[in-house]
């Protein structure tokens, strides 16, 4: 099991007319469900972001910051962080 810290800023879409542009509205996955799925299946920053991006409708816009504690500890005393130690995406 991985050790990650996740935080985000939210820009929720308030214009309900935008929902009509969803390609497959009948299979809409609410954002809170994507977050729970990511938290349960994401064992590091890369897998957490994979699950969070999966089935993204674009109706709940956020900037996500994911820190992989294990990789951060492994980088201690080095000049650079290991790849994917800190991931930021929108």
TORMI-887475 format. One record per residue (C-alpha): residue number from 1; residue in one letter; chain; x, y, z. Coordinates in pm, whole numbers. Example, Ala and Ser with C-alpha at 12.3 -4.5 7.8 and 13.67 -1.06 7.14 Angstrom:
2
n:res:chain:c1:c2:c3
1:A:A:1230:-450:780
2:S:A:1367:-106:714
! end
This chain:
90
n:res:chain:c1:c2:c3
1:X:A:0:0:0
2:X:A:131:340:-95
3:X:A:158:652:107
4:X:A:32:956:-75
5:X:A:-104:1295:22
6:X:A:-366:1451:-206
7:X:A:-512:1801:-200
8:X:A:-703:2008:-451
9:X:A:-861:2338:-538
10:X:A:-1210:2331:-688
11:X:A:-1373:2527:-965
12:X:A:-1720:2376:-991
13:X:A:-1913:2436:-1312
14:X:A:-2226:2629:-1222
15:X:A:-2370:2650:-1576
16:X:A:-2601:2346:-1591
17:X:A:-2643:2393:-1970
18:X:A:-2290:2256:-2014
19:X:A:-2409:1912:-1900
20:X:A:-2596:1876:-2230
21:X:A:-2258:1863:-2408
22:X:A:-2155:1542:-2232
23:X:A:-2096:1270:-2488
24:X:A:-2256:994:-2282
25:X:A:-2470:1164:-2020
26:X:A:-2638:837:-1919
27:X:A:-2302:705:-1797
28:X:A:-2196:1012:-1602
29:X:A:-1978:927:-1301
30:X:A:-2007:1184:-1021
31:X:A:-1677:1336:-917
32:X:A:-1703:1217:-557
33:X:A:-1714:859:-687
34:X:A:-1402:914:-900
35:X:A:-1225:1056:-594
36:X:A:-1320:755:-378
37:X:A:-1209:517:-654
38:X:A:-876:699:-688
39:X:A:-818:694:-313
40:X:A:-888:321:-294
41:X:A:-695:209:-604
42:X:A:-415:465:-623
43:X:A:-103:327:-454
44:X:A:125:607:-575
45:X:A:88:944:-745
46:X:A:90:804:-1098
47:X:A:-183:546:-1038
48:X:A:-390:793:-835
49:X:A:-391:1041:-1123
50:X:A:-471:764:-1373
51:X:A:-788:671:-1184
52:X:A:-884:1034:-1127
53:X:A:-858:1114:-1496
54:X:A:-1056:805:-1593
55:X:A:-1408:896:-1710
56:X:A:-1351:1267:-1649
57:X:A:-1655:1462:-1769
58:X:A:-1502:1808:-1724
59:X:A:-1801:1923:-1520
60:X:A:-1602:1950:-1197
61:X:A:-1276:2132:-1259
62:X:A:-998:2110:-1004
63:X:A:-625:2141:-969
64:X:A:-494:1831:-793
65:X:A:-163:1803:-611
66:X:A:-36:1455:-524
67:X:A:274:1390:-313
68:X:A:423:1041:-295
69:X:A:571:1024:58
70:X:A:779:713:-15
71:X:A:951:880:-311
72:X:A:996:1203:-117
73:X:A:1174:1014:163
74:X:A:1392:832:-94
75:X:A:1495:1171:-236
76:X:A:1611:1305:102
77:X:A:1963:1444:81
78:X:A:1963:1441:-300
79:X:A:1968:1745:-527
80:X:A:1653:1642:-714
81:X:A:1331:1455:-648
82:X:A:1260:1118:-806
83:X:A:1023:1124:-1104
84:X:A:656:1143:-1007
85:X:A:732:1240:-646
86:X:A:502:1540:-684
87:X:A:232:1550:-951
88:X:A:7:1846:-1023
89:X:A:-269:1828:-1283
90:X:A:-603:1979:-1372
! end
